[in-house]
Each structure stands twice: as C-alpha cells, then as structure tokens.
Amino acid sequence: MKRNFLTILTVFGLVTTTAVGCNTDAGGNNTIKIATQSPLSGSSSTLGEAIKLGAQLALEENQEKFKKLGFTLQLVPFDDQGDPKVGVSNAQKLAADQSILGIVGHLNSGVAIPASSTYENNSIAMVSPANTAVELTEQGKKSVNRIVARDDFQGPAAFGFATDHLKAKNIFIIQDKSAYGQGLAENFKKVAEKKQAKIVAYEGITVGEQDFNGVLNQVVAKKPDLIYFGGLYGEGGLLVKQAREKGINIPVMGGDGFDSSDMVKIAGKGVKNTFYTSVAADISNTPEGQNFVKKYQAKFGDKKSVQSFSYYGYDSMGVILKGLEDSITKNGNKKPTREQVRDAIRAVQDFQGIATKIGFDAKGDNKYAKVFVFQFEDKYPGKQVGAIEKQ
C-alpha cells in the first residue's frame, strides 16, 4: 500500500513538474493557479499533506465564485520533501509558470527561508500556515507572510508555562540543529537566562537520528525536572519513548513540531506527561471546527485525519483568495499581476478564518497570532491547557 502511494506521488510529481515548467498558461489566460509547497513524502508528510489538503478544500470551495468573475482556479501541489534544495528547485519551477499567483507553504522554516528569495525575486505572494522562524519575516520581503506566531513569541510562552505551571527549575534543552528546532530552543534559552533559570545542559541531535541513548544518559546524570526539545515529532516521539524506557518520567515539552497524530503513534504510552506549545489552536470542538471536519472527511475520507495544520492550510488559502479577489476588483475585473496580488494580500486586515483571525503588519506577521499550550494524554490532539496572547 505504501509502495503504491509513493509511486503515485512520484508520477504525479513528474506530471506537475512538466505542467509548470513552461511559461504559457495551460488553461488559457483566464486560468489562475495557486501552488502549495510542503512535504508530501518523508518523515514530515503527515503535516505536509494536511496543509495541502486544507488548502485544496478552500480553493475548491471558491472555484464557483471565481468562475463567475471569469477565472478558473487550479491547485498546483509541490512536494518539497522537507529539503531546502528541493524547496528552492520547486520555487524556481513554479516561478516559471506565470499563471501561478500565490503559494501556500511551507511547513519547515529551513525550507521556507531559502525558497522565499525566489518568491521575492518573482513577486509571488507566499502565505505560510506553519513557519515560526523569526528570520523569515525579518528579511523585509514584500512577498512573505505568515498567519502563525513567531519563535520569539512561542519560546518565551513555553518558558512561562514551564516555570509557572510545571514548576520547572532545572531544565535540559535538546534541539535538532534545524532552522526551526534551533530557533525555538534558542528563544526558549534566551528568556530562561534572562529570568535566571538554571539550564543544566544544551545539547543537539541530528534529524533522522534514531538512537538517543547518548543524550538521555546525560539527562539521567544531570537530573533535570524538565526536558525542552526543539524539533519535529519524528525525533521528538522517539526521544520521549526512549526516555520513558530509561525511567525518565519528568515532563517533556516541545513546540508545534509535536503537533501531529504521529507523535502519539511513535511515543506510544510514554507520550503522557508530554506538553507542547502550538501556533495552531484545537478548534475541533467549535461549530466552525466541527463543520470543517465534516467537509474534510467527506472530501478526503476517514483515512485522512484532520490535523491542526489542516485548518491553517485552509485559512492560508482563504487569505490568498481574499487578496486575489481584491486585486481582481481593483484591476477592473481583469487578471491581476503578481505584484498586484502580492500587495493586496499584504494589505488584508481583519480576515476571519476558521482557525485564526488574520491581519498582516508591515513585515507580513499576523497581528492576531496566539500560542496555545497542550498536554498529551493518550490520543491526538492533546488537551488544550492554555492560550497566550502577545503582550
């Protein structure tokens, strides 16, 4: 089953590359394409596919509206594999297709940052449903936007919860050396040092690593009362599982990289007493969230479980389409340029998505972004135990 799925992805990827590699509009001048860039294969594909499917649902719901305006909307999904080189290569390919006027992506900040230079050079608006690295919007790019909170908000929020609610005094920090994981850990460490907390160790692991005995032996020796991990669920789930097997039952806390159903699958029963901050709220119990789940499962089937970033992929596409519609209107109902769409998206204020309200500041950050704190019990998602607004 897995083999067939990968084969389909590979074939689809070849077809997609061929389609967007030319400069002419395959569907004519009235065709407008929106791309997604996220990992559709590899260890982060659960969240990457969730972004793509959420975006797809939003686009398909708006196809009829844009048809009445005289335009055909199409989705062009790209698999960035969580790899910066692939992400940049994809960015160059989609930039060559002049009918692509916006991008929903990425999942990984380490991919988004280098790819964003290509988007900026080609005036293609990007709206990220997941990237938290501070550097992404500090570069001053007109094309780059995100709807979630930054690491310099998420890290301090995590520290506040760890000390106020978990009563952590001696903290062992581990990070995966990626732009995302290191950025999160550094921001946590920075505020911890400012507050004069005791950081007993700051260690790095490697993405793809599967044996954490070395670093966990250091945890045993240092006797912390909290482990903070900057990284994704692939390594984080194994770290938690192996820690529990060693009798390390102290709280483990991570960022939104833990926000996946696969975290529970990998960590197993050891996931209890694991906490995570997330830039994504759990809205599954709200009327809007429940309606979204029904639509999502009706479209993609029960085997495609709704992830938090499914909602954020949906809202990222929603705000792109809002900017697109505004630019069409401003352009006398004619097809807008990439620059016009880019500027209209940045100008969006008070857009009410299903997961978050969106209003971009001058850097492309969402003024309404929040950080949420969850505790894993024995299923996904975790139980929301806190919500923090930026002061």
N, C-alpha and C positions, 0 to 999 in steps of 0.2 A: 504493500500500500504506500509506504513511504517512498519507495523507489519510483513508483508510477507518478507520485505527486511531484517529485523532483524533476522527473523527465518532462512533465507538463510545464513546470516553471521554466525549464531550460528552453524548451521550444517556444514558449510564449515570449521569453526574453529576446530570442533571436528575431521573432516577428516584430516585436516592439522596436528593437534597435533599427531594423530595416525601415520601418514606417517613419520614424522620426529623423532618420539620417538625411533626408532631403529637405530642401528649402521651400518646397511648394506645399500648399495645403491639400492634403489628400482628399478632404471632403469639400473643397471649394473655399472661396473667400469668406463664406458665412460660417465656417467651422471655427469654433474656439475650443482649444484643448487646455485642460488643467492637468498637470503632472503630479504624481506622488513620488517621493523618494524615501524609502525605509527598507530595513532588512526583511526580505521575504524568504530568505533561506539563512541557515546558520543558527547560532545559539540564541539570537535575539528575535527570531522570526515571529514568535507569538505576539509580541508587542508591535513589531513592524507591520504584520498583516492586519492587526487591529486598527492601526492608523489608516492603512489603505482602505479597509472595508468601511470604516466610518466615513471617510472622505467620499467613497464611492456612493454610499447611501445618500449623502447630502446632495451630491451632484445629480444623481438620477431623479431625486425629488424635485429638482429645479429645472429639469430639461424642458418641460412643457412651458414654463414661464418664459424661458429664453427663446423657445421656438416661436412664441407669439411676438417676440421682439425681432425675429428674423434670423436667429442664430442657432446653430446646432452645437450642443455641448458634448464634449467627449473627455473621458478619463484616460490618461496615459500613465500606467504604473511602472515604476523602475525599482529594481532590486539593488539597493546599494550594499547589501551584504554586511553592513556594519563596518565597511572598509573604506578609509578615506580615499584611496586611489580609485576604487570603483565609483565612489560618490562623485568625485571630480570628473571622471570619464563620462559618467551618465549626464552630469551637468552640461558638459560640452556638447553631447549628443542632443539633449533636449533644447539647448540654446540655438542649435542649427535649425530647428523647426519653428518658423515664425508664427505659427498658429498657437503655440503654447504661450499663454499669457500669465500663468501663475503656477506656483508649486506649493503643495502641502508636504512638509518634511523639515527636518529629519527626525529620527529617534535619537541618534548618537551625536552629541556635540562635537566629538572628534571628527565626524564626517561633515557636519554642517558648516563648521568654520572654514575649512579649505574650499568646499563647494560654493560657499557664499560669494567668494571673489568672482567666480564665473557668472553667478546670477547678477551681481552688481555691474559687471562689465557689459552685460547684455540687457540690463534694465528689467529683469524678470522678478516680479514680486514673490518672495518666499514668506509663508506663514508657518511657523513651527508649532506643533502641538505638544512638544516634549522637551526641547533643548533648554538646558538650565545654565550652561557655562556663561559666566559674566562676559567673557571676551566677545561672544557672538554679536551682541548689540553695542558694545563699547567701541567697535571699529568705525562707527559713524556711517554705515552703509544705508542708503535710501531704500534698498530692496529688501532688507532683512527685518522681519517682525516675529514676535512670539506671543503666545497667549498664556504662557505659564510663568511662574515665578523663577527668579534667578538664584544661583547658588549662594550669592551673598545675602540672600534672604532665607533660603532654605537651611543653610548651615547653622546660622545663629538660632533659628527657630527650633532646630533639632537639639541644640545645646541647651536652650531654655527648658525644653521638655525633659531632657535627660537629667538635669540638675533639680528642677522644681518638682517633677512628678516621680522620677525614678530614683531620686536622691543619689545620683552618681557623684562620686568624689575622686575616684581613681580610674582614669579612662585609657583604654588601649585602642589606638587608632590603626586601622588597616585600610589601604587603598590599592586600587588595581592599576595604577600608573597611566590610566587613560585620561583624556582631557576632562571627561565627565567625573570619573571617580576621584581623581586627584584634586580637581577643583572643589568638589563637595567636601572632601576631607580637609583641605587647606582652609576653607572658610569656617568649618567647624573648629579646627585647631586654633585659628586666629582669634575667634571670640572666646574660646576656652582660656587661652593665655591672657587675654585682656581681663577676663573675670578671675584670673589667678587660680584656675582649676589645675589639678595635677594630671598631666599627660604622662603616663608611665612608659609609653612606647609609641613610636610612629613607624610602621613597617609597610612595605609594599609587596604585593604579589603580582603575578602575571596573568593577563587574560588568557584563558584556555587551560590554566593550571588546574590540576585535579587532586593533588595531594598537599594538604595544608598542615601536615604534622609539624613541620619546622616552626612555622609562626605560632601554631597552637601550643607547642611546648614552651614558647616564650610567654604566652598568655598564662599558662599554669605557673611559671616561675614568678611572674610579676604580680599575680593575684589581684587583678583589677576588679571593679564591681560593675563595669560596662565595657562592651566591645562596640566601637563605632566603625562601620565599614562603608567606604566609598567605592561603589561599583555596581554591577548588574546582578540579576538573580541567578545567572548560570554559576558564577563563582560563589556568590553570596549564599545560595542554597546549600552548596557542598560544604562551605565553611561552617554554617550552622549545624548541619548534620554531623560533621566530623567533630565539632566542638562538643556536642551533646554526647557523642560516643566516648569522648575522653572524660566525661563527667563535668564539663564546663557548662554549668546551668545558669550562669549570670545572664542578664538581659543583653541581647544583641540588637543594635539599632543601625538602620541604613537609610538611604534616601529613596527617591522614587524608582530607582533601579530595582528595588524589591517588589515593586507594584505589578506583580504578574501571578497568574494562577500556577505557573510553573515553579514559582518559589516554594509553594506548598508541596508540589509533587516531588521536588528534589530534596527538600529538607525533611519531609515526612513529619512524623510526630514531634520531632525536635523543633519545629517551627514555633511552637508555643513559647511565650516569653520573648518573642521577636517583635520589634517595633520598626516602623518606617514612617518617615515624612514623605508626603507626596504632593506634587503640584496639582494632582488630579483629585477631585472630590469623588466620593461614592454617592452617586445620585440615583442608585437603583431603587431606592425606596420612595422617591418623589414621583408625583404623577407624570412629569416630563420624562423622568428616567425609565419608568415602567413602560410608558408608551414607546420609548426608543428601543427598549429590549424586545418588545413585541415585533416592531418593524424590522429590527436587525435579524432576529431569528427567523422571521417569515421570509426574509430575503436570502439569508445565507445558511439557514438550517441550524438545528440544535448543536451540531458538532463544532460550530464556530462560536464559542462562548464570548460574551461581551466582556472586554477588558476596560479598565479606566480610560486608556488612550483611544478606545473606540469612540467615546464621547468627544474627546478632544480633537481627533481627526475630523469628526463631523463638524465641530464648531470652527475649526481652521478652514475647512472648505466653505462653510457658511459665510465667514467674514471675507474670504476671497470673492465669493459670488456677489456679496453686497457691494464690494468695491468695483467689481466688474460691471454690475448693473448701474451704479452711479456714474461710472466713466462712459458707458454707452449713452446714457441720458445727456450727460454734459457734452458729448460729441455729436449731438443732433441725431441720436439713434443710429449712428454709423459705428462700424467696428473700430474700437479704440486702439491706440498704440500701446506697446508695453509700458512706456513711460507714463501714459495716462492712467493705466490700471494700477501701476506701482504707486503713483501719488494718491489715487483715490482710496486704495487700501490703507495707506498710512494715515489718511485723513479720517478714517472710520472712528466714530466715538459712540459710546453707549449702545453697542450692538449686544442684544441679549441672546446668547447662545443657550443651549440646554444644560451645559456644564458650568459655564462661566460668563460673566459679563465682560465685554471687550471694549477697550478704548486705548488706542496707542499714544504713547508720548513721543517726544521728538526723536528718541533713539529706536523706537519700534517695540518697546516693552509695554506690556499690558498694565495699565494703572489699577486694574481691579483684581490682579492675581493674588491668590492666597496660598498658604501652605497648610496642609492637613496632616494630622498625626493618626496613625492606625496601629492597632495591635493584632497580630495574627493569633487566631485560636486554632482551629483545625480545618479551616476552609478559606477559600478566597471569595471576596476580598476580606481584608482584616476589618475589625470593628473600629469605626472612627471614634477616637478618644480625645480629639482636639482640633481646633481650627484657629489659625493665626493670621491676622491681618497685618500688613506692613504699617508701621507707625509713621 
